[in-house]
């Protein structure tokens, strides 16, 4: 694991808030720095590692990074509420930690702005947030990760739990609408209007299972559950059941040799498919964290640790005397815009998912690997899975 620590420090030492080397989409698109979910993933990862190691370097980096984007009045650089984009909520998760640590009102004010978006976010007929304003009536698994852990934490900390059941209901809707009964997996997207070209005309569902979207969904469940408590007993237990059901389905599709997951989850070694890093890392993290928080039996930790170890062996490699995390799908979506590879239509087919570029060192792979790293460090330091990461108490 020493290589992973070296790799993290290598990435931070080579980055500034205006030019983070892990945001490959911004680099390739030559875009100006702005508030975005990719940086949000990375800052949450840095904070997770800080909470375990107590290394002030990580706290300093995360604070300075967020401060570049959030001014003293809580205004957020490059953020526009009227975009109604769930992705833009993700970076807000770090605001709670920084507010708790520093007491600075700016972080609470910025969180208030993001929460205000969710209060007005357009919803599908079943009651779920539109993934973005440009994707009307669509639920994407990605969006649950971007918005729901933030929504639940805000409810618990600042809104006396008034709307927490809405978050639970949105997870229940996904479980009811998007689960494939044959595999137990969840389709990437659902268009409740059934109008999009990629949607099944009877169900509204997309065509395939994308491992990173399943990773997003699994992380959404475990991270949202972490913010809840057993005072919300029915919802708390139902979401734990949903999480275990998902994990039990996923582990059936691991590669037999490595334990990793393919880009298109259930297509195995079909020509063009590949063992993808970001989805594998996300699932490793969730397995270990769910075991620690006792949402699943303790031995699930070992399932996650095996995946984590395999990523360090097969995907974190030395190239030109630098560590590189490889085989990260740059991006994948449904409709709305062209793909970034040779297959232009984002139609949810197998051919589409394998066409999107594979890149190195993108935070969509780096961050979940660091989430998993924090879980391993915590388990090693405590000698038990029952240690509460955030409260620092052992059961």
ABEGO torsion letter per residue (X at the ends): XAAAAAAAAAAAAABBAABBAABAAAAAAGBBBBBBAAAAAAAAAAAAAAAAAGBAAAAAAAAAAAAAABBAAGBBBGBBAAAGBAAAAAAAAAAAAAAAAAGBAAAAAAAAAAAAAAAABBBBAAGBBBABAABBGBBBAAAAAAAAAAAAAAAAAAAGGAAAAAAAAAAAAAAAAABBAAAGBBBABBBAAGABAABBAAAGBBABBBAAAAAAAAAAAAAAAAABBAABAAAAAAAAAAAAAAAAAAAAABBAAAGBBBABAAAEABBGBBBBAAAAAAAAAAAAAAAAAGABBAAAAAAAAAAAAAAAAAABBBBGGBBBBBGBBABBBBEGBBBABABABBAGBAAAAAABBBBBGBAAAAAAAAAAAAAAAAAAAAGBAABBAAAGBBX
